[in-house]
Amino acid sequence: MKIFFKLFISVVLVLCISLSTFGYFLIINSFQNTVQREVLQTLEQFELIKFSIESNISTLDFRNEIVLENVIKNALNGNIYTNLIGIYSSNREKINSSFPENFEITEILEKVQNSSLAYKIKKNGDKYILITAGYLKEDKEPIYLIIGKDITKILTEYEQIKRIYIIIYYFIALISIIIVLILTLLIISPIKKVNDLAKKIANGDYKSRIKITSNDELGELGKSFNTMTEAIEKSFEQIKQTSIQKEEFVANFAHELKTPLTSIIGYADMICLKNLKQEQAKEYAQYIWNEGMRLENLSQKLMNLIMLNCQNLIFEKVSVTEFFQDIKQSTKLMLDKNNIILDTKIDESDIFVEYDLFKTLILNIVDNSRKANATKIYITGKKSSENYEIIISDNGCGIPEKDLNRITEAFFIVDKSRAQKQYSAGIGLALADKIVKFHKGTLRFESKLEKGTKVIITL
């Protein structure tokens, strides 16, 4: 059963049961109070009539009907509450009575025998009579006094109230059902929207959102679901992008392997199958050596990129000044060979890094500047209250703006012809990006064609 029907039926049942129970006890309680008042009133009248009769006939012959009728008339004089009266002997024979001939008094007299006074509501034809009975005299043999009051009007009003209540009950129940139906639809509507959105997400639609129309718990549920959908959409886009990058990685890797291997196989085949002059054989061997160096460089970069995920990094406090003196020494031969000037301006501070990895990061960036035909490389270290910023800039050929957001992808190469001559496979910056992330830092690039590139590392 759907939650709509569960909620709707539950509320309607609770409402109907509560309304009927409340109405039942209200009407019954009112009726009982009314009847109780009539009983108390009748009991008082019984005592008055009994006292009046006993005081008037105490010295007279009790079975003298004429005298008895006069005494009863005097007792009833002005009594508007009692319209039936009867006096019966101990063997239940009528002495004097205004009750109908077929009126059954046995049951009430049996009650009197067990207690001094008894009352009962008894139906006679289409009328309801409140009967009160007790002992009139108890000297030698008991004589019973019975009085009756017509309370048909009270019972008629009771039945009428019940009919009116039933009409009101059904009317209120109908109105309540309509209101509950509307409220249930309003409550269920956001849940249905969430369900519909979940189905859309399951079918691959990550753009849909729930329209929030309230600030209650259901509104909060809708906001949470929208937040979750946005997170799913971002995750899906990331997975999709990662999948594309992996495909490109495999394609580029295959291409990077194929080109040097084709050259190596071709030149090696020519050396083996042909009688070559020494100079020609040496030339072909040089080609094989160059392509072999390229493959070695590629494999080393790939190994570094893969092994970086498996390392348990140990960070240590390093002096920035000493660190860049080491960088200068490590790059001196390479930069002198290419007539490149390296200028450093470092604010002294301590940074927490994995020394070898961080050195690999800086060397990769400096090497990229060399490959970009730079003649000057500037390294600046700036200390702030919370961060340390390293800026490496050059005056090389620069990078097109459209490629700046892709240069950290593995195998992405801006200038493929220049990269092939320099044994570059486009992995250096991918490795640099990963190293910076392991250090919980950020890596940014700024570049203009023919003016140079600036790399900003923030730790």
C-alpha positions as CSV (number, residue, x, y, z in Angstrom):
1,M,0.0,0.0,0.0
2,K,1.3,3.4,-0.9
3,I,2.2,5.9,1.8
4,F,-0.6,8.2,0.5
5,F,-3.3,5.7,1.3
6,K,-1.6,4.7,4.6
7,L,-1.5,8.3,5.7
8,F,-5.0,9.2,4.4
9,I,-6.8,6.1,5.8
10,S,-4.9,6.4,9.2
11,V,-5.9,10.1,9.7
12,V,-9.5,9.5,8.6
13,L,-9.9,6.4,10.9
14,V,-8.4,8.3,13.9
15,L,-10.7,11.3,13.1
16,C,-13.9,9.2,12.7
17,I,-13.2,7.1,15.8
18,S,-12.4,10.1,17.9
19,L,-15.4,12.0,16.7
20,S,-17.8,9.1,17.2
21,T,-16.4,8.2,20.6
22,F,-16.6,11.9,21.7
23,G,-20.2,12.2,20.5
24,Y,-21.2,8.9,22.0
25,F,-19.9,9.8,25.5
26,L,-21.3,13.3,25.2
27,I,-24.8,12.2,24.4
28,I,-24.8,9.3,26.8
29,N,-23.5,11.5,29.6
30,S,-26.1,14.2,28.9
31,F,-28.9,11.6,28.8
32,Q,-27.8,9.9,32.0
33,N,-27.5,13.3,33.8
34,T,-31.0,14.2,32.7
35,V,-32.4,10.8,33.7
36,Q,-30.6,11.0,37.1
37,R,-32.1,14.4,37.7
38,E,-35.6,13.0,37.0
39,V,-34.9,10.0,39.3
40,L,-33.8,12.3,42.2
41,Q,-36.8,14.5,41.6
42,T,-39.1,11.5,41.5
43,L,-37.5,10.0,44.7
44,E,-38.2,13.3,46.5
45,Q,-41.8,13.4,45.3
46,F,-42.1,9.8,46.4
47,E,-41.0,10.7,50.0
48,L,-43.4,13.7,50.0
49,I,-46.4,11.6,48.8
50,K,-45.5,8.8,51.1
51,F,-45.4,11.2,54.1
52,S,-48.6,12.8,53.1
53,I,-50.5,9.6,52.7
54,E,-49.2,8.0,55.9
55,S,-49.9,11.1,58.0
56,N,-53.5,11.3,56.7
57,I,-54.5,7.7,57.0
58,S,-52.6,6.6,60.1
59,T,-55.8,6.5,62.2
60,L,-58.1,5.3,59.4
61,D,-59.1,2.0,57.9
62,F,-56.4,1.6,55.2
63,R,-58.5,-0.5,53.0
64,N,-61.5,1.9,52.9
65,E,-61.3,2.9,49.2
66,I,-63.3,6.1,49.5
67,V,-61.1,7.4,52.3
68,L,-58.0,6.2,50.5
69,E,-59.0,8.0,47.3
70,N,-59.5,11.2,49.2
71,V,-56.1,10.8,50.9
72,I,-54.4,10.2,47.6
73,K,-56.1,13.2,46.0
74,N,-54.9,15.3,48.8
75,A,-51.4,13.9,48.5
76,L,-51.3,14.6,44.7
77,N,-52.8,18.0,45.0
78,G,-50.6,20.5,43.2
79,N,-48.0,17.8,42.3
80,I,-47.3,18.3,38.6
81,Y,-44.5,15.8,38.4
82,T,-46.4,12.6,39.3
83,N,-49.4,11.4,37.2
84,L,-49.5,7.7,38.2
85,I,-49.9,6.3,41.7
86,G,-50.7,2.9,43.1
87,I,-51.0,1.1,46.4
88,Y,-50.6,-2.7,46.6
89,S,-50.9,-5.2,49.3
90,S,-48.1,-7.6,50.3
91,N,-49.5,-10.3,48.0
92,R,-49.3,-7.7,45.2
93,E,-53.0,-7.1,44.9
94,K,-54.2,-3.7,43.9
95,I,-55.7,-1.6,46.7
96,N,-55.9,1.5,44.7
97,S,-54.1,2.4,41.4
98,S,-54.1,4.7,38.5
99,F,-51.7,2.5,36.5
100,P,-53.2,0.7,33.4
101,E,-54.6,-2.7,34.0
102,N,-51.9,-4.5,32.0
103,F,-49.0,-2.6,33.7
104,E,-46.5,-5.1,35.0
105,I,-45.3,-4.3,38.6
106,T,-43.9,-7.6,39.7
107,E,-40.3,-6.8,38.8
108,I,-40.3,-3.5,40.7
109,L,-41.9,-5.0,43.8
110,E,-39.2,-7.7,43.9
111,K,-36.6,-5.0,44.0
112,V,-38.4,-3.3,46.9
113,Q,-38.2,-6.6,48.8
114,N,-34.4,-6.5,48.6
115,S,-34.2,-2.8,49.6
116,S,-36.5,-0.2,51.0
117,L,-36.7,1.8,47.8
118,A,-36.4,1.0,44.1
119,Y,-36.9,2.7,40.7
120,K,-37.0,1.5,37.1
121,I,-37.7,2.9,33.7
122,K,-40.3,0.8,32.0
123,K,-41.9,1.0,28.5
124,N,-45.6,0.8,28.3
125,G,-46.9,1.0,24.8
126,D,-45.3,4.0,23.1
127,K,-44.5,5.7,26.5
128,Y,-41.7,5.4,28.9
129,I,-42.5,5.5,32.6
130,L,-40.1,6.2,35.5
131,I,-41.5,4.0,38.3
132,T,-40.5,4.5,42.0
133,A,-41.7,2.0,44.6
134,G,-41.3,1.5,48.4
135,Y,-42.9,0.4,51.6
136,L,-45.9,2.5,52.7
137,K,-46.6,0.6,56.0
138,E,-44.5,-2.0,57.7
139,D,-46.5,-2.8,60.9
140,K,-48.1,-6.2,60.4
141,E,-47.8,-6.7,56.7
142,P,-46.0,-4.5,54.1
143,I,-48.1,-2.3,51.8
144,Y,-46.4,-0.9,48.7
145,L,-46.6,2.6,47.3
146,I,-45.7,2.9,43.6
147,I,-45.6,6.2,41.7
148,G,-44.9,6.7,38.0
149,K,-43.8,9.6,35.9
150,D,-44.1,9.8,32.1
151,I,-40.5,10.6,30.8
152,T,-41.4,9.8,27.2
153,K,-40.4,13.4,26.2
154,I,-36.9,12.9,27.6
155,L,-36.4,9.7,25.7
156,T,-37.9,11.3,22.5
157,E,-35.4,14.2,22.9
158,Y,-32.6,11.7,23.4
159,E,-33.5,9.9,20.1
160,Q,-33.8,13.2,18.3
161,I,-30.4,14.4,19.6
162,K,-28.9,11.1,18.4
163,R,-30.4,11.5,14.9
164,I,-29.2,15.1,14.7
165,Y,-25.7,14.1,15.9
166,I,-25.5,11.3,13.3
167,I,-26.3,13.9,10.6
168,I,-23.7,16.3,12.0
169,Y,-21.2,13.5,12.3
170,Y,-21.5,12.5,8.7
171,F,-21.4,16.1,7.6
172,I,-18.2,16.8,9.6
173,A,-16.7,13.5,8.6
174,L,-17.3,14.3,4.9
175,I,-15.7,17.8,5.3
176,S,-12.9,16.3,7.3
177,I,-12.2,13.7,4.7
178,I,-12.0,16.4,2.0
179,I,-9.6,18.5,4.1
180,V,-7.5,15.4,5.0
181,L,-7.4,14.4,1.4
182,I,-6.1,17.9,0.4
183,L,-3.6,18.0,3.2
184,T,-2.4,14.5,2.5
185,L,-1.9,15.4,-1.2
186,L,0.1,18.5,-0.1
187,I,2.3,16.5,2.3
188,I,2.8,13.6,-0.3
189,S,3.5,16.0,-3.2
190,P,7.1,16.8,-2.2
191,I,7.8,13.1,-1.6
192,K,6.4,12.2,-5.0
193,K,8.6,14.9,-6.5
194,V,11.6,13.3,-4.8
195,N,10.6,9.9,-6.1
196,D,10.1,11.2,-9.7
197,L,13.5,12.9,-9.5
198,A,15.1,9.7,-8.2
199,K,13.7,7.9,-11.2
200,K,15.1,10.6,-13.6
201,I,18.5,10.2,-12.0
202,A,18.3,6.5,-12.3
203,N,17.6,7.0,-16.1
204,G,20.7,9.3,-16.4
205,D,19.0,12.8,-16.1
206,Y,21.3,14.6,-13.6
207,K,20.1,18.1,-14.6
208,S,16.6,18.0,-13.0
209,R,16.0,19.6,-9.6
210,I,13.1,19.8,-7.1
211,K,11.3,23.1,-6.8
212,I,11.4,24.1,-3.1
213,T,8.1,25.7,-2.0
214,S,8.3,25.4,1.8
215,N,10.7,25.7,4.7
216,D,9.5,22.7,6.7
217,E,11.1,19.2,7.0
218,L,9.8,18.3,3.5
219,G,11.4,21.4,2.1
220,E,14.7,20.5,3.9
221,L,14.4,17.0,2.3
222,G,14.0,18.6,-1.1
223,K,17.0,20.8,-0.6
224,S,19.1,17.8,0.6
225,F,18.0,15.8,-2.4
226,N,19.0,18.7,-4.7
227,T,22.4,18.9,-3.0
228,M,22.8,15.1,-3.4
229,T,21.8,15.4,-7.1
230,E,24.3,18.1,-7.7
231,A,27.0,16.0,-6.0
232,I,26.0,13.0,-8.1
233,E,26.1,15.2,-11.3
234,K,29.6,16.4,-10.4
235,S,30.8,12.9,-9.5
236,F,29.4,11.6,-12.8
237,E,31.1,14.4,-14.7
238,Q,34.4,13.7,-12.9
239,I,34.0,10.0,-13.7
240,K,33.2,10.8,-17.3
241,Q,36.2,13.1,-17.6
242,T,38.4,10.6,-15.9
243,S,37.2,7.9,-18.3
244,I,38.0,10.2,-21.3
245,Q,41.4,11.1,-19.8
246,K,42.2,7.4,-19.4
247,E,41.2,6.7,-23.0
248,E,43.4,9.5,-24.1
249,F,46.2,8.3,-21.8
250,V,46.0,4.8,-23.4
251,A,45.8,6.2,-26.9
252,N,48.7,8.6,-26.3
253,F,50.8,6.0,-24.6
254,A,50.3,3.6,-27.5
255,H,51.2,6.3,-29.9
256,E,54.3,7.3,-27.9
257,L,55.5,3.7,-27.9
258,K,54.6,3.0,-31.5
259,T,56.6,5.8,-33.1
260,P,60.0,5.1,-31.5
261,L,59.6,1.4,-31.8
262,T,58.8,1.6,-35.5
263,S,62.0,3.6,-36.0
264,I,64.1,1.2,-33.9
265,I,62.7,-1.8,-35.7
266,G,63.1,-0.2,-39.1
267,Y,66.7,0.9,-38.6
268,A,67.7,-2.3,-36.8
269,D,66.3,-4.3,-39.8
270,M,68.3,-2.2,-42.2
271,I,71.5,-2.8,-40.2
272,C,70.9,-6.5,-40.1
273,L,69.8,-7.1,-43.7
274,K,72.0,-4.7,-45.7
275,N,75.7,-4.3,-46.1
276,L,76.1,-0.7,-44.9
277,K,79.1,1.5,-44.8
278,Q,80.5,2.2,-41.3
279,E,79.3,5.8,-41.4
280,Q,75.8,4.8,-42.5
281,A,75.6,2.1,-39.9
282,K,76.8,4.5,-37.2
283,E,74.0,7.0,-38.4
284,Y,71.4,4.3,-38.1
285,A,72.7,3.3,-34.7
286,Q,72.5,6.9,-33.6
287,Y,68.8,7.0,-34.6
288,I,68.2,3.8,-32.6
289,W,70.0,5.3,-29.6
290,N,67.9,8.5,-29.7
291,E,64.7,6.6,-29.9
292,G,65.8,4.3,-27.1
293,M,66.6,7.3,-24.9
294,R,63.2,8.6,-25.6
295,L,61.6,5.3,-24.5
296,E,63.8,5.3,-21.4
297,N,62.7,8.8,-20.5
298,L,59.0,7.9,-21.1
299,S,59.3,4.8,-18.9
300,Q,61.0,6.7,-16.1
301,K,58.3,9.4,-16.1
302,L,55.5,6.8,-16.1
303,M,57.2,4.9,-13.3
304,N,57.4,8.0,-11.2
305,L,53.7,8.9,-11.9
306,I,52.6,5.4,-11.0
307,M,54.8,4.9,-8.0
308,L,53.8,8.2,-6.5
309,N,50.4,6.7,-5.6
310,C,52.0,3.8,-3.7
311,Q,54.5,5.8,-1.6
312,N,54.2,6.5,2.1
313,L,55.5,10.1,2.1
314,I,57.7,11.3,4.9
315,F,57.7,15.1,5.2
316,E,60.5,17.0,6.8
317,K,61.4,20.6,7.6
318,V,63.5,22.1,4.9
319,S,65.2,25.4,4.6
320,V,64.0,27.1,1.4
321,T,67.3,28.9,0.8
322,E,69.3,25.7,1.1
323,F,66.8,23.8,-1.0
324,F,67.2,26.2,-4.0
325,Q,71.0,26.3,-3.6
326,D,70.7,22.6,-4.2
327,I,68.5,23.2,-7.3
328,K,71.1,25.7,-8.7
329,Q,73.8,23.1,-8.3
330,S,71.7,20.4,-9.9
331,T,70.7,22.5,-12.9
332,K,74.0,24.3,-13.5
333,L,75.5,22.1,-16.2
334,M,72.2,21.7,-18.1
335,L,71.5,25.5,-18.0
336,D,75.1,26.5,-18.8
337,K,75.0,24.1,-21.8
338,N,71.9,25.9,-23.1
339,N,73.1,29.4,-22.2
340,I,70.3,29.9,-19.7
341,I,70.5,32.3,-16.8
342,L,68.9,31.2,-13.5
343,D,68.1,34.0,-11.0
344,T,66.7,33.4,-7.5
345,K,65.3,35.7,-4.9
346,I,64.2,33.6,-1.9
347,D,62.7,34.7,1.5
348,E,64.2,32.5,4.1
349,S,61.7,30.2,5.7
350,D,61.1,26.5,6.6
351,I,58.7,24.4,4.6
352,F,57.5,20.8,5.2
353,V,58.1,18.7,2.1
354,E,59.2,15.3,0.9
355,Y,62.6,16.5,-0.3
356,D,63.2,14.2,-3.3
357,L,59.7,14.6,-4.7
358,F,59.7,18.4,-4.2
359,K,63.0,18.6,-6.0
360,T,61.6,16.5,-8.8
361,L,58.7,19.0,-9.1
362,I,61.0,22.1,-9.3
363,L,63.4,20.3,-11.8
364,N,60.5,19.4,-14.0
365,I,59.3,23.0,-14.2
366,V,62.8,24.3,-14.8
367,D,63.4,21.7,-17.5
368,N,60.1,22.8,-19.2
369,S,61.4,26.3,-19.3
370,R,64.6,25.0,-21.0
371,K,62.4,23.1,-23.5
372,A,60.4,26.3,-24.2
373,N,63.7,28.0,-25.4
374,A,63.9,30.3,-22.4
375,T,67.1,32.3,-21.9
376,K,66.2,33.5,-18.4
377,I,64.5,31.7,-15.5
378,Y,63.5,33.5,-12.4
379,I,62.6,31.8,-9.1
380,T,61.1,33.9,-6.3
381,G,60.1,32.7,-2.8
382,K,57.6,34.8,-0.9
383,K,56.6,34.2,2.8
384,S,53.2,35.3,4.2
385,S,51.6,34.7,7.6
386,E,50.1,31.3,6.5
387,N,51.6,30.3,3.2
388,Y,54.8,30.2,1.3
389,E,54.6,31.0,-2.5
390,I,57.2,29.9,-5.0
391,I,57.0,31.6,-8.5
392,I,59.0,30.2,-11.4
393,S,58.9,32.4,-14.5
394,D,60.7,32.4,-17.8
395,N,60.8,34.3,-21.1
396,G,60.2,31.2,-23.3
397,C,57.8,30.7,-26.1
398,G,54.7,30.5,-23.8
399,I,51.6,28.4,-23.9
400,P,48.3,29.2,-25.7
401,E,45.6,30.3,-23.3
402,K,43.2,27.5,-24.5
403,D,45.7,24.9,-23.5
404,L,46.4,26.1,-20.0
405,N,43.7,24.0,-18.3
406,R,45.0,20.8,-19.9
407,I,48.8,21.0,-19.5
408,T,48.7,18.8,-16.3
409,E,47.0,16.0,-18.2
410,A,49.3,13.0,-18.8
411,F,50.6,12.9,-22.5
412,F,49.1,16.3,-23.3
413,I,51.7,18.1,-25.5
414,V,51.3,21.7,-26.8
415,D,54.0,21.5,-29.4
416,K,54.4,17.9,-30.5
417,S,57.2,18.5,-33.0
418,R,59.4,20.3,-30.4
419,A,58.5,17.7,-27.8
420,Q,59.6,14.8,-30.0
421,K,63.1,16.4,-30.5
422,Q,63.5,16.8,-26.8
423,Y,62.3,13.3,-25.8
424,S,59.2,14.8,-24.1
425,A,56.1,12.6,-23.6
426,G,53.9,15.2,-21.8
427,I,54.1,13.6,-18.4
428,G,56.3,16.1,-16.5
429,L,53.6,18.5,-15.5
430,A,51.1,15.7,-14.7
431,L,53.8,14.4,-12.3
432,A,54.3,18.0,-10.9
433,D,50.6,18.5,-10.4
434,K,50.3,15.2,-8.4
435,I,53.4,16.1,-6.2
436,V,51.8,19.5,-5.3
437,K,48.5,17.8,-4.4
438,F,50.4,15.4,-2.1
439,H,51.8,18.4,-0.4
440,K,48.3,19.8,0.0
441,G,49.3,22.9,-2.1
442,T,48.1,24.5,-5.2
443,L,49.6,24.8,-8.7
444,R,48.7,27.7,-11.1
445,F,49.9,28.7,-14.5
446,E,50.0,32.0,-16.3
447,S,51.3,32.3,-19.8
448,K,51.4,34.4,-23.0
449,L,52.6,33.3,-26.3
450,E,56.2,34.5,-27.1
451,K,56.4,36.2,-23.7
452,G,56.9,33.4,-21.3
453,T,55.2,31.3,-18.6
454,K,54.8,31.8,-14.9
455,V,54.2,28.8,-12.5
456,I,52.9,29.6,-9.0
457,I,53.2,27.0,-6.3
458,T,51.5,27.8,-3.0
459,L,52.3,25.7,0.1
